[in-house]
Amino acid sequence: MNDTDQTQGSPQPEPAPAAGAVPPYAAPAPMLERDARTMAMLVHIIAAAAMVLSAGTLAFLVPLVMWLVYRERSALIDHHGRLNLNLQLTMLAVIVGGVILGLVTIGIGFIVTIPLMIVYGIYALVMSIIAGVQANNGEYSRIPLVIPFVR
């Protein structure tokens, strides 16, 4: 008997999945409320620390990564991740705009832009801490003076 003698066209049964096998895509499990509050708070607090350590230039990476990882697991983290990501991107836009304006005006613009960048940096730091406390309380807050890059 050879391979051509077998019945052709009859469907072969699919092997049964192994015990404990995970399907190819599993929806993320929702988070507990207290865990979501903690992660939402950490989005703001870690971003504030990154803003201080990188002079506001790399702080957008923290809320971006945390928001992308946890946004489907909690509406609170989705809201606060977008909120802080917009704040950090606005801070980056202020820095880039201030430097460009200063360079275009051959350094004279730095007299105005450097103090404005410092003031907005302090504002962003304070608002990150306030929003972190609100996130820990489970509140959906809003930060004024922010460009809504991510909706």
C-alpha positions in Angstrom: 0.0 0.0 0.0 1.4 3.4 -1.0 0.5 7.0 -0.3 -1.8 7.3 -3.3 -4.1 4.5 -2.1 -5.4 6.6 0.8 -8.6 8.4 0.2 -8.0 11.8 -1.2 -10.2 14.7 -0.5 -11.3 13.5 2.9 -10.4 16.1 5.5 -7.8 15.1 8.0 -8.7 15.8 11.6 -6.8 18.7 13.2 -4.7 17.8 16.1 -6.2 18.8 19.5 -4.5 21.7 21.2 -2.2 20.8 24.0 -3.5 21.2 27.5 -3.0 24.8 28.7 -2.2 26.1 25.3 -2.8 29.8 24.8 -4.7 30.9 21.7 -2.8 33.0 19.2 -4.4 36.3 20.5 -5.9 36.7 23.9 -7.5 40.0 24.9 -5.6 41.7 27.7 -7.1 41.0 31.1 -8.6 44.1 32.8 -6.7 45.4 35.8 -7.9 45.8 39.3 -8.9 49.3 40.2 -6.1 49.8 42.7 -3.5 48.5 40.3 -4.9 50.8 37.6 -4.7 53.8 40.0 -1.1 53.0 40.9 0.0 52.6 37.2 -1.8 55.8 36.2 0.0 57.6 39.0 3.3 56.1 38.0 2.8 57.4 34.4 2.9 60.9 35.8 5.5 60.5 38.5 8.1 58.6 36.4 7.6 61.1 33.5 8.2 64.0 35.9 11.4 62.3 37.1 12.5 61.7 33.5 11.7 65.3 32.7 14.1 66.5 35.4 16.8 64.0 34.4 16.7 64.6 30.7 15.8 68.4 30.8 12.4 67.6 29.2 13.8 66.1 26.0 13.2 62.4 26.6 10.4 62.4 29.1 7.8 61.6 26.4 9.1 58.1 26.2 7.8 57.1 29.6 4.1 57.9 29.2 4.3 56.6 25.6 5.6 53.2 26.5 3.3 52.9 29.6 0.3 54.0 27.7 0.9 51.6 24.8 1.4 48.7 27.2 -1.5 49.3 29.6 -4.1 51.4 27.6 -6.3 48.4 26.7 -6.4 47.1 30.3 -7.8 50.2 32.0 -9.7 53.3 31.0 -8.0 55.3 33.8 -4.5 54.4 32.4 -5.6 55.2 28.9 -6.8 58.6 30.0 -3.8 59.5 32.1 -1.3 58.1 29.7 -2.7 60.3 26.9 -2.9 63.2 29.3 0.8 63.0 30.3 2.0 62.1 26.8 0.3 65.3 25.5 2.0 67.3 28.3 5.4 65.9 27.5 5.0 66.3 23.8 4.0 70.0 24.4 7.1 70.4 26.6 9.2 69.0 23.8 7.6 71.4 21.3 8.3 74.3 23.6 11.9 73.3 23.8 12.4 72.8 20.1 10.5 76.0 19.2 12.4 78.0 21.7 15.8 76.7 20.4 14.8 77.3 16.8 13.6 80.8 17.6 16.8 81.6 19.5 19.0 80.3 16.6 17.0 82.2 13.9 17.4 85.5 15.8 21.1 84.9 16.2 20.9 84.3 19.9 18.8 87.4 20.8 15.7 85.3 21.0 17.2 83.2 23.8 16.7 86.2 26.1 12.9 85.5 25.9 12.8 81.8 25.1 15.0 80.4 27.8 12.9 81.9 30.6 9.7 80.7 28.9 11.1 77.2 28.5 12.1 77.2 32.2 8.7 78.5 33.3 6.8 75.9 31.2 9.1 73.1 32.5 8.3 74.0 36.1 4.6 74.2 35.1 4.8 70.7 33.5 6.6 69.3 36.5 4.0 70.7 38.9 1.1 69.5 36.8 2.5 66.0 36.5 2.7 65.7 40.3 -0.9 67.1 40.7 -2.2 64.8 37.9 -0.4 61.9 39.6 -2.2 62.5 42.9 -5.5 62.8 41.0 -4.8 59.6 39.2 -4.1 57.8 42.5 -7.5 59.0 43.7 -9.1 57.5 40.6 -10.0 60.9 39.1 -10.1 61.8 35.4 -8.3 65.1 35.3 -7.5 67.7 32.6 -4.3 69.7 32.3 -4.7 73.2 30.8 -2.1 74.8 28.4 -1.4 71.5 26.6 -1.6 70.8 22.9 -3.7 67.7 22.3 -1.4 65.7 20.1 -2.9 62.3 21.0 -6.7 62.2 21.4 
